[in-house]
Amino acid sequence: MARITVRNLEDHVMRRLRERGAARGVSMEQEARDVLAASVGLPTTKGFDRTGLASGEKPKDQSIARMQE
């Protein structure tokens, strides 16, 4: 498996990844892997769609909502 280091990631992004992971019962690292996989159209552990949202999760941003249409 490959590794990636993301520098200068803003605190609120880390916090949101941690929150989303906890809500889904996965680690922050697994959440990040799933978001990255979904963003390039690959299957994930818990059913993300192409916007990076878990199945049934409502987008908070209108640009993401448009991606789902």
N, CA, C and O atoms as a MOPAC input file, in Angstrom:
PM7 MOZYME 1SCF
protein

 N      0.83700 1    -1.19200 1     0.00000 1
 C      0.00000 1     0.00000 1     0.00000 1
 C      0.87800 1     1.25000 1     0.00000 1
 O      1.94800 1     1.28100 1     0.60800 1
 N      0.40900 1     2.24700 1    -0.67800 1
 C      1.12000 1     3.52100 1    -0.74000 1
 C      0.79100 1     4.36700 1     0.48700 1
 O     -0.19300 1     4.11800 1     1.18300 1
 N      1.61700 1     5.35300 1     0.73400 1
 C      1.38300 1     6.30900 1     1.82100 1
 C      1.34800 1     7.70900 1     1.23800 1
 O      1.92800 1     7.98400 1     0.18800 1
 N      0.65700 1     8.58000 1     1.94200 1
 C      0.57700 1     9.97900 1     1.53300 1
 C      0.65300 1    10.84300 1     2.78900 1
 O      0.08400 1    10.50400 1     3.82600 1
 N      1.35500 1    11.94700 1     2.67900 1
 C      1.40900 1    12.93100 1     3.75700 1
 C      0.76200 1    14.20300 1     3.23700 1
 O      1.11700 1    14.69900 1     2.16800 1
 N     -0.17700 1    14.72100 1     3.98800 1
 C     -0.84700 1    15.96200 1     3.60300 1
 C     -0.39200 1    17.04100 1     4.56800 1
 O     -0.75000 1    17.02100 1     5.74500 1
 N      0.38600 1    17.96800 1     4.07800 1
 C      0.88400 1    19.05800 1     4.91400 1
 C     -0.08300 1    20.23200 1     4.87800 1
 O     -0.84400 1    20.40800 1     3.92600 1
 N     -0.03500 1    21.02500 1     5.93400 1
 C     -0.81300 1    22.26700 1     6.03000 1
 C     -2.31800 1    22.04000 1     5.92500 1
 O     -3.04300 1    22.88200 1     5.39500 1
 N     -2.77500 1    20.91300 1     6.42600 1
 C     -4.20700 1    20.65000 1     6.46500 1
 C     -4.80400 1    21.46400 1     7.60400 1
 O     -4.33300 1    21.38600 1     8.73800 1
 N     -5.81600 1    22.22600 1     7.31500 1
 C     -6.38900 1    23.11800 1     8.32200 1
 C     -7.05600 1    22.32800 1     9.44100 1
 O     -7.59600 1    21.24300 1     9.22300 1
 N     -7.00600 1    22.89400 1    10.64100 1
 C     -7.54700 1    22.22500 1    11.82800 1
 C     -9.01500 1    21.85500 1    11.66600 1
 O     -9.43500 1    20.78000 1    12.09300 1
 N     -9.79700 1    22.73700 1    11.05300 1
 C    -11.22500 1    22.43200 1    10.92300 1
 C    -11.47100 1    21.25300 1     9.97800 1
 O    -12.47200 1    20.55000 1    10.11900 1
 N    -10.58100 1    21.03300 1     9.03100 1
 C    -10.71200 1    19.88100 1     8.14100 1
 C    -10.43000 1    18.59500 1     8.91800 1
 O    -11.16400 1    17.61400 1     8.79600 1
 N     -9.36600 1    18.60600 1     9.71500 1
 C     -9.04900 1    17.44400 1    10.55400 1
 C    -10.19500 1    17.15200 1    11.52000 1
 O    -10.58200 1    15.99800 1    11.70500 1
 N    -10.72600 1    18.18800 1    12.12200 1
 C    -11.82000 1    18.02900 1    13.07900 1
 C    -13.04100 1    17.39800 1    12.39600 1
 O    -13.68000 1    16.50100 1    12.94600 1
 N    -13.34500 1    17.87800 1    11.20400 1
 C    -14.50800 1    17.34600 1    10.47500 1
 C    -14.29200 1    15.88600 1    10.06700 1
 O    -15.21900 1    15.08000 1    10.14400 1
 N    -13.08000 1    15.54200 1     9.63700 1
 C    -12.78600 1    14.14300 1     9.31600 1
 C    -12.96400 1    13.25800 1    10.54400 1
 O    -13.51800 1    12.16200 1    10.45500 1
 N    -12.49400 1    13.73700 1    11.68000 1
 C    -12.63100 1    12.98600 1    12.93300 1
 C    -14.10900 1    12.80300 1    13.28500 1
 O    -14.53300 1    11.70900 1    13.65900 1
 N    -14.88900 1    13.88200 1    13.16200 1
 C    -16.32400 1    13.82100 1    13.47400 1
 C    -17.05800 1    12.87000 1    12.53300 1
 O    -17.86300 1    12.04900 1    12.97100 1
 N    -16.77400 1    12.98800 1    11.24100 1
 C    -17.43900 1    12.12100 1    10.26200 1
 C    -17.07700 1    10.66500 1    10.48700 1
 O    -17.93400 1     9.78500 1    10.40700 1
 N    -15.80700 1    10.41400 1    10.76800 1
 C    -15.38200 1     9.04700 1    11.04500 1
 C    -16.08800 1     8.48200 1    12.26600 1
 O    -16.57900 1     7.35400 1    12.23900 1
 N    -16.13800 1     9.26600 1    13.33600 1
 C    -16.79500 1     8.81300 1    14.56200 1
 C    -18.27000 1     8.52400 1    14.31300 1
 O    -18.80800 1     7.54800 1    14.83600 1
 N    -18.92200 1     9.35900 1    13.52400 1
 C    -20.34200 1     9.16400 1    13.22600 1
 C    -20.57800 1     7.87100 1    12.44700 1
 O    -21.63900 1     7.25700 1    12.56300 1
 N    -19.59700 1     7.46300 1    11.66200 1
 C    -19.71100 1     6.24100 1    10.86300 1
 C    -19.08100 1     5.03600 1    11.53800 1
 O    -19.16500 1     3.92100 1    11.02400 1
 N    -18.44700 1     5.25200 1    12.69300 1
 C    -17.82300 1     4.14700 1    13.41100 1
 C    -16.49900 1     3.70500 1    12.82500 1
 O    -16.11200 1     2.54300 1    12.95400 1
 N    -15.79400 1     4.64300 1    12.17200 1
 C    -14.47400 1     4.34000 1    11.61400 1
 C    -13.47900 1     5.38000 1    12.11100 1
 O    -13.86600 1     6.42400 1    12.63700 1
 N    -12.20500 1     5.08700 1    11.94100 1
 C    -11.16200 1     6.02500 1    12.36000 1
 C    -11.11000 1     7.22900 1    11.42300 1
 O    -11.65600 1     7.20500 1    10.32000 1
 N    -10.44400 1     8.27600 1    11.88800 1
 C    -10.24100 1     9.45000 1    11.04600 1
 C     -9.46500 1     9.05200 1     9.78900 1
 O     -9.76000 1     9.54300 1     8.69900 1
 N     -8.47700 1     8.16800 1     9.93500 1
 C     -7.68400 1     7.73100 1     8.79300 1
 C     -8.54700 1     6.98300 1     7.77600 1
 O     -8.41000 1     7.18700 1     6.57000 1
 N     -9.44100 1     6.11100 1     8.27200 1
 C    -10.33100 1     5.38800 1     7.35600 1
 C    -11.28600 1     6.35100 1     6.67100 1
 O    -11.58500 1     6.20600 1     5.48500 1
 N    -11.75400 1     7.31900 1     7.41100 1
 C    -12.62700 1     8.34000 1     6.81800 1
 C    -11.90400 1     9.05700 1     5.68000 1
 O    -12.47500 1     9.25600 1     4.60800 1
 N    -10.64800 1     9.44400 1     5.91100 1
 C     -9.86700 1    10.12500 1     4.87300 1
 C     -9.66800 1     9.20800 1     3.66500 1
 O     -9.78600 1     9.65500 1     2.52400 1
 N     -9.36600 1     7.92600 1     3.90800 1
 C     -9.20900 1     6.98100 1     2.78900 1
 C    -10.49700 1     6.86900 1     1.98500 1
 O    -10.46700 1     6.86500 1     0.75400 1
 N    -11.62900 1     6.77800 1     2.68300 1
 C    -12.90500 1     6.65400 1     1.98700 1
 C    -13.24900 1     7.90800 1     1.19000 1
 O    -13.74700 1     7.81200 1     0.06800 1
 N    -12.99200 1     9.06700 1     1.75200 1
 C    -13.25700 1    10.32000 1     1.03300 1
 C    -12.39400 1    10.39300 1    -0.22200 1
 O    -12.88400 1    10.75800 1    -1.29100 1
 N    -11.11200 1    10.04800 1    -0.10000 1
 C    -10.22400 1    10.07000 1    -1.26700 1
 C    -10.67400 1     9.05400 1    -2.31700 1
 O    -10.71900 1     9.37300 1    -3.50400 1
 N    -11.00200 1     7.84800 1    -1.89500 1
 C    -11.45000 1     6.82100 1    -2.84200 1
 C    -12.71900 1     7.26500 1    -3.56200 1
 O    -12.82800 1     7.12100 1    -4.78000 1
 N    -13.67300 1     7.80200 1    -2.81500 1
 C    -14.93000 1     8.25800 1    -3.42000 1
 C    -14.68700 1     9.38900 1    -4.40800 1
 O    -15.37000 1     9.48400 1    -5.42800 1
 N    -13.71600 1    10.24500 1    -4.10800 1
 C    -13.47300 1    11.40100 1    -4.98200 1
 C    -12.92500 1    10.99700 1    -6.34700 1
 O    -13.02400 1    11.75900 1    -7.30900 1
 N    -12.34500 1     9.79700 1    -6.43200 1
 C    -11.84400 1     9.32300 1    -7.72400 1
 C    -12.68600 1     8.17200 1    -8.27000 1
 O    -12.26900 1     7.46100 1    -9.18400 1
 N    -13.88400 1     8.00000 1    -7.69100 1
 C    -14.84400 1     7.04600 1    -8.22800 1
 C    -14.62500 1     5.59600 1    -7.85200 1
 O    -15.11200 1     4.70200 1    -8.54500 1
 N    -13.90000 1     5.33800 1    -6.76700 1
 C    -13.66900 1     3.96400 1    -6.33000 1
 C    -14.60700 1     3.58800 1    -5.19400 1
 O    -15.10000 1     4.46400 1    -4.48300 1
 N    -14.86000 1     2.28500 1    -5.01500 1
 C    -15.71800 1     1.86200 1    -3.90400 1
 C    -15.05700 1     2.15000 1    -2.55900 1
 O    -13.83200 1     2.21200 1    -2.45500 1
 N    -15.87500 1     2.32300 1    -1.54700 1
 C    -15.38100 1     2.62300 1    -0.20700 1
 C    -15.94100 1     1.62500 1     0.78700 1
 O    -16.76600 1     0.78300 1     0.43300 1
 N    -15.49300 1     1.71800 1     2.03100 1
 C    -15.91300 1     0.74900 1     3.03900 1
 C    -17.36300 1     0.90200 1     3.44300 1
 O    -17.99100 1    -0.08300 1     3.83100 1
 N    -17.92300 1     2.11100 1     3.36600 1
 C    -19.28200 1     2.31300 1     3.87300 1
 C    -20.16700 1     3.10000 1     2.91300 1
 O    -21.03700 1     3.84900 1     3.35700 1
 N    -19.96700 1     2.94800 1     1.62900 1
 C    -20.91100 1     3.49600 1     0.67300 1
 C    -20.92200 1     4.98900 1     0.46900 1
 O    -21.99000 1     5.60000 1     0.50800 1
 N    -19.77600 1     5.59800 1     0.25300 1
 C    -19.75400 1     7.00200 1    -0.13400 1
 C    -20.20100 1     7.12000 1    -1.57400 1
 O    -20.06100 1     6.18000 1    -2.35600 1
 N    -20.74400 1     8.28400 1    -1.92600 1
 C    -21.03500 1     8.53600 1    -3.33000 1
 C    -19.90300 1     9.38900 1    -3.90400 1
 O    -18.91500 1     9.65000 1    -3.21800 1
 N    -20.04000 1     9.81700 1    -5.13700 1
 C    -18.93800 1    10.53800 1    -5.78800 1
 C    -18.65200 1    11.90100 1    -5.18800 1
 O    -17.61400 1    12.48900 1    -5.49100 1
 N    -19.53400 1    12.42600 1    -4.35000 1
 C    -19.28600 1    13.71300 1    -3.70000 1
 C    -18.51200 1    13.55000 1    -2.40700 1
 O    -18.12300 1    14.54400 1    -1.79400 1
 N    -18.27900 1    12.31200 1    -1.97700 1
 C    -17.59700 1    12.09100 1    -0.71500 1
 C    -18.53500 1    12.03500 1     0.47000 1
 O    -18.08800 1    11.99700 1     1.61600 1
 N    -19.84200 1    12.02800 1     0.20500 1
 C    -20.82100 1    11.93600 1     1.28500 1
 C    -21.21700 1    10.48400 1     1.48500 1
 O    -21.34600 1     9.72600 1     0.52400 1
 N    -21.40600 1    10.11000 1     2.72100 1
 C    -21.90300 1     8.77000 1     3.00500 1
 C    -23.32500 1     8.65600 1     2.47600 1
 O    -24.03600 1     9.65500 1     2.36500 1
 N    -23.72700 1     7.46100 1     2.15900 1
 C    -25.08500 1     7.24500 1     1.65300 1
 C    -26.10700 1     7.86000 1     2.58800 1
 O    -26.10100 1     7.59200 1     3.78900 1
 N    -26.98200 1     8.68300 1     2.04000 1
 C    -28.03400 1     9.31300 1     2.82700 1
 C    -27.63300 1    10.58900 1     3.53100 1
 O    -28.49400 1    11.27900 1     4.07700 1
 N    -26.34200 1    10.93200 1     3.53900 1
 C    -25.90700 1    12.16200 1     4.20700 1
 C    -26.30300 1    13.35700 1     3.35600 1
 O    -26.13000 1    13.33600 1     2.13700 1
 N    -26.82400 1    14.38400 1     3.97600 1
 C    -27.26200 1    15.58300 1     3.27000 1
 C    -26.09100 1    16.55600 1     3.10900 1
 O    -25.37600 1    16.81500 1     4.07700 1
 N    -25.88200 1    17.09600 1     1.91000 1
 C    -24.80400 1    18.06800 1     1.71100 1
 C    -25.09700 1    19.37500 1     2.42600 1
 O    -26.24400 1    19.81600 1     2.49300 1
 N    -24.04300 1    19.99400 1     2.96400 1
 C    -24.17800 1    21.28500 1     3.62500 1
 C    -23.84600 1    22.42100 1     2.66300 1
 O    -24.06900 1    23.59100 1     2.97700 1
 N    -23.32500 1    22.08300 1     1.51800 1
 C    -22.85000 1    23.06700 1     0.55400 1
 C    -23.62400 1    22.88000 1    -0.75100 1
 O    -23.75500 1    21.75400 1    -1.23200 1
 N    -24.13100 1    23.95100 1    -1.32100 1
 C    -24.92400 1    23.86200 1    -2.54800 1
 C    -24.12700 1    23.32400 1    -3.72400 1
 O    -24.69900 1    22.67300 1    -4.59800 1
 N    -22.80900 1    23.57800 1    -3.77500 1
 C    -22.01100 1    23.05900 1    -4.88500 1
 C    -21.95900 1    21.53900 1    -4.83300 1
 O    -21.94000 1    20.88900 1    -5.87800 1
 N    -21.93400 1    20.96400 1    -3.63500 1
 C    -21.95600 1    19.51100 1    -3.50000 1
 C    -23.34100 1    18.99100 1    -3.86200 1
 O    -23.46200 1    17.95500 1    -4.51600 1
 N    -24.37300 1    19.69100 1    -3.44900 1
 C    -25.73700 1    19.28000 1    -3.77300 1
 C    -25.90600 1    19.19300 1    -5.28800 1
 O    -26.54700 1    18.26700 1    -5.78600 1
 N    -25.33900 1    20.14400 1    -6.02300 1
 C    -25.44300 1    20.12500 1    -7.48300 1
 C    -24.73000 1    18.91400 1    -8.07400 1
 O    -25.16500 1    18.38500 1    -9.09700 1
 N    -23.63300 1    18.46100 1    -7.44300 1
 C    -22.90800 1    17.29500 1    -7.94300 1
 C    -23.76500 1    16.04300 1    -7.86500 1
 O    -23.58500 1    15.11900 1    -8.65900 1
 N    -24.69800 1    16.00100 1    -6.91500 1
 C    -25.52400 1    14.82100 1    -6.73700 1
 C    -26.66000 1    14.74400 1    -7.74700 1
 O    -27.27000 1    13.68500 1    -7.90000 1
 N    -26.95700 1    15.83300 1    -8.43600 1
 C    -28.06800 1    15.85400 1    -9.39200 1
 C    -27.70800 1    15.16200 1   -10.68500 1
 O    -28.53100 1    15.09000 1   -11.59700 1

